[in-house]
């Protein structure tokens, strides 16, 4: 079995890490303390297509372009970097 990350999955992880660092890092300590995620961050995630990533195109998502494993890796990467 091959357990290596595909080039497509690695590119998606890199893209999500860069997005999180560039667009979601403002006041991360204060936001974590207060338990908030401001609307403008949510909107930035929507512009990036994150909310629909694990949904089929008929429902506004990206499947099958981004598979479920890729979606999971993207969300994990966002959690790591913001």
C-alpha positions, 0 to 999 in steps of 0.5 A: 500500500502507498500511504504517501500524500498525492501531489494534488493533496499536498498542493491543497494542503499548501494552498490552505496553509498559505490561505490561513496564514495570509487571511486568518491570522489576525488576533488569533490569540484574542479570538481563541480566548473569546471563542469567536470567529468574525464574519469577515473570516467566515466570508473569506473562507466562503470566497476560498470555497472551503465551506462547500469543499466536501459537497457535490457540485449540485449542492454548490460544492467541489466534489469530485474535484476535491475528494473527501480525503482532500477535504479532510486534509484541508480542514486539518491544515486550516486548524493547524494554521489559524 
